[in-house]
């Protein structure tokens, strides 16, 4: 049964790809964060289908890991969908409006950051967009926050030369 002994942490890796049984690889890893590359001892223990595997899962659950809460991940994914819709809208505009593309390129060529930003935001883009350009193209960095925390970024790079 896995247990902690003398500041060593026993880690299980379960491999059920073999026919007729499950192989569990475990190794002793020193519980020392300052020396992450110390020697690790590997052991192989075969476990067959008739063995009660619930003990392994119970032991893994008691390993001291925090309970998983995916709330922020879900909110971040929803906010990322909004960023993707806005980025898609802007890319579509570059693809279909020669007038808009020409105005953005002209303002960028004159190093008029304020005008380039105004043109980007004037098309219903509500997200924060960092706009960076050089003689070869434009880089648009869409970013957003959820509950005052940075949650997601989307990068779009378009070349014009």
N, CA, C and O of each residue as an XYZ file, in Angstrom:
644
protein
N       0.844     -1.172      0.000
C       0.000      0.000      0.000
C       0.893      1.240      0.000
O       1.820      1.312      0.807
N       0.652      2.215     -0.871
C       1.486      3.412     -0.923
C       1.401      4.197      0.382
O       0.326      4.380      0.954
N       2.534      4.641      0.822
C       2.584      5.447      2.028
C       3.802      6.347      1.982
O       4.712      6.119      1.186
N       3.830      7.366      2.826
C       4.973      8.270      2.888
C       5.916      7.756      3.964
O       5.515      7.527      5.105
N       7.184      7.578      3.580
C       8.186      7.053      4.504
C       9.436      7.925      4.400
O       9.935      8.157      3.299
N       9.935      8.400      5.510
C      11.195      9.150      5.572
C      11.283     10.260      4.537
O      12.257     10.332      3.787
N      10.283     11.119      4.487
C      10.243     12.243      3.546
C      10.301     11.815      2.087
O      10.727     12.597      1.237
N       9.885     10.600      1.779
C       9.812     10.153      0.401
C       8.342     10.038      0.030
O       7.528      9.560      0.820
N       8.010     10.475     -1.168
C       6.634     10.411     -1.644
C       6.540      9.292     -2.671
O       7.330      9.260     -3.615
N       5.606      8.389     -2.512
C       5.437      7.285     -3.455
C       4.369      7.698     -4.463
O       3.255      8.055     -4.080
N       4.705      7.649     -5.736
C       3.815      8.073     -6.805
C       3.452      6.863     -7.654
O       4.325      6.083     -8.035
N       2.158      6.705     -7.951
C       1.683      5.578     -8.751
C       1.395      6.022    -10.172
O       0.845      7.101    -10.394
N       1.767      5.189    -11.133
C       1.398      5.388    -12.530
C       0.729      4.100    -12.969
O       1.362      3.045    -12.969
N      -0.537      4.169    -13.343
C      -1.299      2.973    -13.697
C      -1.311      2.822    -15.207
O      -1.641      3.767    -15.923
N      -0.954      1.643    -15.699
C      -0.923      1.340    -17.127
C      -1.802      0.118    -17.353
O      -1.407     -1.000    -17.024
N      -3.000      0.327    -17.917
C      -3.906     -0.796    -18.144
C      -3.977     -1.179    -19.621
O      -5.008     -1.665    -20.086
N      -2.891     -0.964    -20.361
C      -2.872     -1.286    -21.785
C      -2.541     -2.741    -22.054
O      -2.706     -3.207    -23.181
N      -2.083     -3.465    -21.059
C      -1.730     -4.867    -21.259
C      -2.959     -5.755    -21.167
O      -3.874     -5.482    -20.390
N      -2.979     -6.810    -21.955
C      -4.080     -7.762    -21.874
C      -3.915     -8.609    -20.622
O      -2.814     -9.064    -20.311
N      -5.005     -8.815    -19.911
C      -4.981     -9.712    -18.776
C      -4.571     -9.073    -17.471
O      -4.546     -9.766    -16.454
N      -4.257     -7.830    -17.438
C      -3.885     -7.253    -16.156
C      -3.536     -5.788    -16.241
O      -3.482     -5.201    -17.321
N      -3.305     -5.224    -15.109
C      -2.925     -3.823    -14.981
C      -1.536     -3.793    -14.364
O      -1.258     -4.532    -13.419
N      -0.685     -2.965    -14.879
C       0.643     -2.797    -14.319
C       0.669     -1.443    -13.614
O       0.232     -0.440    -14.178
N       1.170     -1.413    -12.404
C       1.315     -0.168    -11.667
C       2.799      0.081    -11.502
O       3.510     -0.747    -10.931
N       3.267      1.199    -11.989
C       4.643      1.618    -11.790
C       4.631      2.615    -10.644
O       3.830      3.549    -10.640
N       5.484      2.429     -9.703
C       5.580      3.433     -8.660
C       7.036      3.739     -8.414
O       7.900      2.890     -8.630
N       7.310      4.931     -7.970
C       8.678      5.275     -7.672
C       8.729      6.179     -6.450
O       7.814      6.954     -6.173
N       9.821      6.047     -5.743
C      10.053      6.869     -4.558
C      10.727      8.154     -5.000
O      11.785      8.121     -5.627
N      10.130      9.261     -4.683
C      10.704     10.561     -5.032
C      10.954     11.326     -3.744
O      10.022     11.496     -2.958
N      12.155     11.791     -3.496
C      12.411     12.564     -2.284
C      11.485     13.769     -2.223
O      11.261     14.444     -3.228
N      10.968     14.024     -1.077
C      10.067     15.145     -0.866
C      10.896     16.399     -0.600
O      10.693     17.081      0.405
N      11.827     16.701     -1.500
C      12.750     17.809     -1.317
C      12.656     18.707     -2.541
O      13.076     18.301     -3.625
N      12.123     19.904     -2.407
C      11.904     20.789     -3.549
C      13.177     21.492     -4.004
O      13.217     22.049     -5.101
N      14.217     21.472     -3.173
C      15.435     22.174     -3.536
C      16.346     21.323     -4.409
O      17.207     21.856     -5.108
N      16.165     20.016     -4.376
C      16.986     19.121     -5.175
C      16.081     18.265     -6.063
O      15.895     17.080     -5.787
N      15.515     18.850     -7.130
C      14.524     18.111     -7.928
C      15.097     16.992     -8.774
O      14.325     16.201     -9.315
N      16.410     16.883     -8.918
C      16.965     15.897     -9.832
C      17.687     14.770     -9.092
O      18.601     14.155     -9.642
N      17.286     14.497     -7.859
C      17.896     13.405     -7.126
C      17.517     12.073     -7.751
O      16.552     11.974     -8.508
N      18.287     11.065     -7.424
C      18.059      9.721     -7.956
C      16.658      9.221     -7.583
O      16.221      9.383     -6.444
N      15.974      8.625     -8.528
C      14.640      8.081     -8.314
C      14.694      6.576     -8.501
O      15.281      6.092     -9.468
N      14.089      5.835     -7.590
C      14.063      4.378     -7.661
C      12.735      3.935     -8.261
O      11.679      4.318     -7.758
N      12.765      3.134     -9.329
C      11.558      2.669     -9.986
C      11.288      1.211     -9.620
O      12.217      0.410     -9.517
N      10.005      0.869     -9.424
C       9.602     -0.499     -9.139
C       8.386     -0.817    -10.004
O       7.586      0.072    -10.295
N       8.243     -2.056    -10.410
C       7.087     -2.483    -11.184
C       6.332     -3.534    -10.388
O       6.917     -4.494     -9.887
N       5.008     -3.335    -10.277
C       4.171     -4.272     -9.534
C       3.016     -4.681    -10.435
O       2.199     -3.829    -10.786
N       2.910     -5.977    -10.834
C       1.761     -6.386    -11.636
C       0.522     -6.544    -10.752
O       0.598     -7.092     -9.652
N      -0.607     -6.064    -11.242
C      -1.889     -6.230    -10.556
C      -2.839     -6.837    -11.571
O      -2.961     -6.334    -12.687
N      -3.507     -7.906    -11.196
C      -4.354     -8.629    -12.129
C      -5.816     -8.214    -11.966
O      -6.183     -7.669    -10.925
N      -6.671     -8.465    -12.990
C      -8.054     -7.993    -12.970
C      -8.849     -8.394    -11.732
O      -9.761     -7.672    -11.330
N      -8.527     -9.513    -11.132
C      -9.291     -9.949     -9.971
C      -8.975     -9.122     -8.724
O      -9.689     -9.208     -7.725
N      -7.921     -8.333     -8.779
C      -7.535     -7.516     -7.631
C      -8.512     -6.360     -7.462
O      -8.967     -5.783     -8.449
N      -8.832     -6.024     -6.233
C      -9.715     -4.902     -5.940
C      -8.946     -3.594     -6.141
O      -8.122     -3.223     -5.304
N      -9.217     -2.889     -7.260
C      -8.492     -1.669     -7.589
C      -9.012     -0.440     -6.858
O      -8.403      0.625     -6.949
N     -10.126     -0.560     -6.132
C     -10.660      0.596     -5.433
C      -9.675      1.101     -4.383
O      -9.674      2.291     -4.066
N      -8.841      0.225     -3.840
C      -7.852      0.634     -2.857
C      -6.866      1.630     -3.453
O      -6.463      2.589     -2.794
N      -6.474      1.393     -4.725
C      -5.548      2.315     -5.382
C      -6.163      3.699     -5.522
O      -5.496      4.702     -5.265
N      -7.423      3.766     -5.925
C      -8.071      5.052     -6.127
C      -8.315      5.759     -4.802
O      -8.214      6.984     -4.735
N      -8.634      5.016     -3.748
C      -8.810      5.623     -2.433
C      -7.502      6.227     -1.950
O      -7.492      7.320     -1.384
N      -6.400      5.525     -2.169
C      -5.096      6.027     -1.753
C      -4.742      7.288     -2.520
O      -4.219      8.240     -1.942
N      -5.027      7.304     -3.834
C      -4.737      8.487     -4.639
C      -5.567      9.679     -4.179
O      -5.088     10.812     -4.218
N      -6.805      9.444     -3.743
C      -7.654     10.536     -3.292
C      -7.145     11.134     -1.986
O      -7.402     12.307     -1.717
N      -6.443     10.380     -1.183
C      -5.932     10.873      0.086
C      -4.539     11.469     -0.054
O      -3.855     11.641      0.955
N      -4.099     11.785     -1.251
C      -2.733     12.236     -1.460
C      -2.492     13.676     -1.041
O      -1.357     14.144     -1.123
N      -3.511     14.398     -0.596
C      -3.310     15.761     -0.144
C      -3.485     16.807     -1.226
O      -3.240     17.989     -0.981
N      -3.897     16.410     -2.399
C      -4.143     17.383     -3.457
C      -5.423     18.140     -3.177
O      -6.366     17.573     -2.626
N      -5.477     19.418     -3.548
C      -6.697     20.180     -3.297
C      -7.848     19.705     -4.185
O      -7.625     19.161     -5.267
N      -9.059     19.912     -3.724
C     -10.254     19.578     -4.499
C     -10.274     20.429     -5.769
O      -9.959     21.617     -5.714
N     -10.632     19.854     -6.886
C     -10.669     20.555     -8.166
C     -11.939     21.384     -8.263
O     -13.033     20.901     -7.973
N     -11.779     22.653     -8.678
C     -12.920     23.538     -8.915
C     -12.724     24.172    -10.285
O     -11.832     25.002    -10.460
N     -13.540     23.793    -11.250
C     -13.361     24.254    -12.631
C     -14.168     25.512    -12.947
O     -14.288     25.875    -14.117
N     -14.718     26.180    -11.953
C     -15.557     27.358    -12.184
C     -14.814     28.425    -12.976
O     -15.333     28.933    -13.970
N     -13.599     28.768    -12.543
C     -12.852     29.825    -13.228
C     -12.464     29.392    -14.641
O     -12.456     30.212    -15.560
N     -12.144     28.117    -14.819
C     -11.833     27.608    -16.156
C     -13.039     27.750    -17.077
O     -12.892     28.157    -18.230
N     -14.240     27.417    -16.578
C     -15.460     27.567    -17.385
C     -15.704     29.022    -17.761
O     -16.036     29.328    -18.906
N     -15.539     29.915    -16.792
C     -15.732     31.346    -17.064
C     -14.689     31.856    -18.053
O     -15.002     32.662    -18.929
N     -13.459     31.390    -17.915
C     -12.388     31.776    -18.825
C     -12.678     31.291    -20.248
O     -12.441     32.014    -21.216
N     -13.189     30.068    -20.369
C     -13.526     29.523    -21.690
C     -14.653     30.325    -22.336
O     -14.615     30.592    -23.537
N     -15.658     30.710    -21.542
C     -16.752     31.524    -22.088
C     -16.241     32.879    -22.559
O     -16.650     33.372    -23.610
N     -15.354     33.475    -21.786
C     -14.782     34.767    -22.174
C     -13.899     34.604    -23.413
O     -13.839     35.502    -24.253
N     -13.218     33.469    -23.528
C     -12.399     33.196    -24.713
C     -13.263     33.067    -25.964
O     -12.852     33.480    -27.048
N     -14.458     32.496    -25.819
C     -15.374     32.423    -26.956
C     -15.733     33.818    -27.453
O     -15.828     34.047    -28.659
N     -15.931     34.743    -26.529
C     -16.220     36.134    -26.911
C     -15.028     36.725    -27.664
O     -15.202     37.386    -28.688
N     -13.814     36.485    -27.154
C     -12.621     36.990    -27.833
C     -12.508     36.422    -29.238
O     -12.151     37.138    -30.173
N     -12.813     35.130    -29.392
C     -12.730     34.502    -30.714
C     -13.765     35.075    -31.676
O     -13.480     35.254    -32.860
N     -14.967     35.364    -31.171
C     -15.982     35.985    -32.040
C     -15.515     37.363    -32.512
O     -15.651     37.698    -33.689
N     -14.966     38.157    -31.596
C     -14.506     39.490    -31.974
C     -13.301     39.430    -32.899
O     -13.211     40.219    -33.839
N     -12.377     38.514    -32.655
C     -11.225     38.355    -33.538
C     -11.676     37.909    -34.926
O     -11.160     38.388    -35.936
N     -12.641     36.991    -34.970
C     -13.166     36.527    -36.251
C     -13.828     37.666    -37.018
O     -13.672     37.783    -38.234
N     -14.558     38.493    -36.306
C     -15.211     39.651    -36.931
C     -14.167     40.590    -37.543
O     -14.348     41.090    -38.653
N     -13.084     40.821    -36.815
C     -12.039     41.713    -37.303
C     -11.279     41.100    -38.481
O     -10.969     41.796    -39.448
N     -10.982     39.814    -38.406
C     -10.293     39.147    -39.517
C     -11.185     39.141    -40.756
O     -10.701     39.352    -41.869
N     -12.482     38.902    -40.571
C     -13.418     38.968    -41.700
C     -13.408     40.354    -42.336
O     -13.476     40.491    -43.558
N     -13.321     41.377    -41.490
C     -13.291     42.749    -42.012
C     -12.027     42.990    -42.832
O     -12.087     43.599    -43.900
N     -10.888     42.517    -42.342
C      -9.654     42.632    -43.118
C      -9.766     41.869    -44.436
O      -9.257     42.320    -45.462
N     -10.425     40.722    -44.408
C     -10.535     39.877    -45.603
C     -11.500     40.447    -46.636
O     -11.312     40.236    -47.834
N     -12.526     41.161    -46.195
C     -13.570     41.597    -47.128
C     -13.565     43.081    -47.450
O     -14.161     43.485    -48.448
N     -12.913     43.907    -46.639
C     -12.947     45.349    -46.870
C     -11.569     45.881    -47.232
O     -10.716     46.091    -46.369
N     -11.374     46.089    -48.505
C     -10.108     46.650    -48.966
C      -9.921     48.058    -48.419
O      -8.796     48.466    -48.130
N     -11.016     48.806    -48.275
C     -10.958     50.171    -47.747
C     -10.440     50.166    -46.301
O      -9.559     50.951    -45.952
N     -10.994     49.275    -45.461
C     -10.568     49.190    -44.067
C      -9.101     48.762    -43.982
O      -8.331     49.345    -43.220
N      -8.720     47.767    -44.743
C      -7.337     47.282    -44.735
C      -6.364     48.381    -45.144
O      -5.300     48.537    -44.544
N      -6.741     49.143    -46.172
C      -5.886     50.232    -46.647
C      -5.728     51.308    -45.572
O      -4.626     51.812    -45.358
N      -6.823     51.660    -44.895
C      -6.757     52.679    -43.840
C      -5.858     52.234    -42.692
O      -5.064     53.024    -42.180
N      -5.978     50.983    -42.290
C      -5.152     50.480    -41.188
C      -3.682     50.455    -41.597
O      -2.819     50.874    -40.827
N      -3.392     49.965    -42.804
C      -2.013     49.909    -43.259
C      -1.409     51.300    -43.405
O      -0.248     51.516    -43.057
N      -2.192     52.240    -43.917
C      -1.717     53.614    -44.096
C      -1.391     54.252    -42.741
O      -0.339     54.872    -42.584
N      -2.289     54.101    -41.770
C      -2.049     54.661    -40.436
C      -0.827     54.005    -39.783
O      -0.043     54.681    -39.118
N      -0.669     52.712    -39.968
C       0.480     52.002    -39.410
C       1.779     52.478    -40.061
O       2.790     52.661    -39.383
N       1.743     52.674    -41.371
C       2.933     53.133    -42.089
C       3.362     54.509    -41.580
O       4.555     54.808    -41.534
N       2.398     55.347    -41.200
C       2.701     56.673    -40.658
C       2.968     56.620    -39.149
O       3.134     57.662    -38.514
N       3.009     55.404    -38.569
C       3.215     55.183    -37.129
C       2.177     55.911    -36.285
O       2.483     56.417    -35.206
N       0.959     55.957    -36.784
C      -0.139     56.618    -36.076
C      -0.882     55.574    -35.242
O      -1.916     55.053    -35.659
N      -0.342     55.277    -34.061
C      -0.909     54.246    -33.191
C      -2.346     54.547    -32.801
O      -3.192     53.653    -32.765
N      -2.615     55.808    -32.510
C      -3.959     56.195    -32.072
C      -4.985     55.908    -33.160
O      -6.070     55.406    -32.867
N      -4.659     56.219    -34.409
C      -5.584     55.982    -35.511
C      -5.790     54.485    -35.768
O      -6.912     54.050    -36.025
N      -4.722     53.706    -35.699
C      -4.856     52.253    -35.892
C      -5.770     51.684    -34.803
O      -6.664     50.890    -35.096
N      -5.549     52.086    -33.554
C      -6.385     51.617    -32.445
C      -7.843     52.054    -32.638
O      -8.764     51.274    -32.398
N      -8.045     53.293    -33.070
C      -9.407     53.793    -33.302
C     -10.109     52.989    -34.389
O     -11.281     52.639    -34.246
N      -9.397     52.695    -35.473
C      -9.983     51.912    -36.565
C     -10.378     50.509    -36.079
O     -11.443     50.006    -36.435
N      -9.530     49.891    -35.278
C      -9.825     48.553    -34.761
C     -11.062     48.601    -33.864
O     -11.962     47.772    -34.005
N     -11.112     49.566    -32.945
C     -12.214     49.654    -31.984
C     -13.505     50.173    -32.615
O     -14.583     49.965    -32.059
N     -13.416     50.841    -33.761
C     -14.611     51.439    -34.375
C     -15.548     50.411    -35.001
O     -16.617     50.774    -35.492
N     -15.177     49.176    -34.994
C     -15.989     48.140    -35.626
C     -16.687     47.242    -34.627
O     -16.910     46.062    -34.898
N     -17.033     47.790    -33.473
C     -17.788     47.046    -32.484
C     -16.958     46.115    -31.624
O     -17.510     45.253    -30.942
N     -15.654     46.268    -31.640
C     -14.782     45.448    -30.808
C     -14.815     46.036    -29.396
O     -14.429     47.186    -29.187
N     -15.273     45.247    -28.442
C     -15.395     45.736    -27.067
C     -14.289     45.218    -26.157
O     -14.080     45.764    -25.073
N     -13.596     44.199    -26.566
C     -12.510     43.636    -25.755
C     -11.290     44.539    -25.812
O     -11.147     45.376    -26.703
N     -10.420     44.344    -24.838
C      -9.146     45.044    -24.846
C      -8.280     44.417    -25.936
O      -8.092     43.201    -25.966
N      -7.753     45.256    -26.831
C      -6.927     44.758    -27.934
C      -5.620     45.538    -27.956
O      -5.613     46.755    -28.137
N      -4.526     44.830    -27.770
C      -3.214     45.439    -27.950
C      -2.858     45.338    -29.416
O      -2.918     44.259    -30.005
N      -2.484     46.469    -30.009
C      -2.185     46.499    -31.439
C      -0.704     46.843    -31.611
O      -0.232     47.870    -31.123
N       0.011     45.976    -32.305
C       1.426     46.178    -32.571
C       1.653     45.926    -34.060
O       1.091     44.989    -34.628
N       2.463     46.749    -34.678
C       2.699     46.570    -36.109
C       4.136     46.911    -36.429
O       4.827     47.594    -35.674
N       4.560     46.411    -37.573
C       5.881     46.702    -38.128
C       5.725     46.703    -39.644
O       4.615     46.496    -40.134
N       6.767     46.923    -40.384
C       6.629     46.963    -41.852
C       6.105     45.669    -42.482
O       5.672     45.681    -43.634
N       6.138     44.563    -41.752
C       5.705     43.286    -42.321
C       4.277     42.890    -41.992
O       3.705     42.049    -42.685
N       3.679     43.473    -40.950
C       2.333     43.049    -40.595
C       1.836     43.663    -39.301
O       2.420     44.607    -38.767
N       0.743     43.100    -38.814
C       0.086     43.603    -37.614
C      -0.172     42.442    -36.652
O      -0.468     41.320    -37.064
N      -0.051     42.744    -35.375
C      -0.271     41.758    -34.313
C      -1.365     42.304    -33.397
O      -1.251     43.408    -32.865
N      -2.417     41.525    -33.224
C      -3.551     41.917    -32.393
C      -3.627     40.975    -31.203
O      -3.792     39.767    -31.376
N      -3.509     41.517    -30.003
C      -3.556     40.715    -28.785
C      -4.857     41.017    -28.044
O      -4.976     42.042    -27.372
N      -5.816     40.129    -28.171
C      -7.098     40.257    -27.478
C      -6.916     39.694    -26.068
O      -6.329     38.626    -25.894
N      -7.417     40.408    -25.071
C      -7.326     39.892    -23.701
C      -8.569     40.301    -22.930
O      -9.261     41.258    -23.277
N      -8.826     39.542    -21.873
C     -10.016     39.807    -21.080
C      -9.774     39.404    -19.640
O      -8.801     38.720    -19.322
N     -10.674     39.841    -18.776
C     -10.615     39.521    -17.352
C     -11.953     38.963    -16.902
O     -13.004     39.292    -17.451
N     -11.888     38.115    -15.892
C     -13.069     37.615    -15.211
C     -12.850     37.905    -13.729
O     -11.840     37.493    -13.158
N     -13.776     38.601    -13.116
C     -13.672     38.949    -11.699
C     -12.338     39.622    -11.392
O     -11.669     39.278    -10.417
N     -11.962     40.577    -12.228
C     -10.742     41.368    -12.066
C      -9.455     40.546    -12.165
O      -8.397     41.016    -11.747
N      -9.527     39.329    -12.710
C      -8.344     38.490    -12.906
C      -8.156     38.234    -14.394
O      -9.121     37.947    -15.103
N      -6.924     38.338    -14.868
C      -6.632     37.989    -16.251
C      -7.025     36.534    -16.458
O      -6.624     35.650    -15.701
N      -7.819     36.307    -17.500
C      -8.297     34.935    -17.702
C      -7.886     34.348    -19.033
O      -7.700     33.136    -19.149
N      -7.742     35.194    -20.038
C      -7.530     34.618    -21.358
C      -6.926     35.639    -22.303
O      -7.099     36.847    -22.147
N      -6.216     35.118    -23.282
C      -5.627     35.930    -24.337
C      -5.781     35.201    -25.662
O      -5.790     33.972    -25.725
N      -5.901     35.986    -26.702
C      -5.972     35.434    -28.051
C      -5.093     36.296    -28.930
O      -5.242     37.518    -28.961
N      -4.198     35.681    -29.626
C      -3.239     36.392    -30.462
C      -3.556     36.148    -31.934
O      -3.709     35.006    -32.367
N      -3.651     37.246    -32.704
C      -3.864     37.152    -34.149
C      -2.736     37.933    -34.818
O      -2.528     39.110    -34.525
N      -2.021     37.280    -35.708
C      -0.936     37.928    -36.437
C      -1.280     37.845    -37.923
O      -1.519     36.763    -38.460
N      -1.302     39.000    -38.572
C      -1.583     39.086    -40.019
C      -0.415     39.774    -40.709
O       0.073     40.809    -40.253
N       0.016     39.195    -41.793
C       1.114     39.801    -42.560
C       0.531     40.599    -43.708
O      -0.478     40.225    -44.305
N       1.189     41.702    -44.000
C       0.767     42.469    -45.173
C       1.898     42.655    -46.160
O       1.738     43.343    -47.168
N       3.007     42.065    -45.890
C       4.111     42.109    -46.849
C       4.896     40.845    -46.792
O       5.871     40.689    -47.528
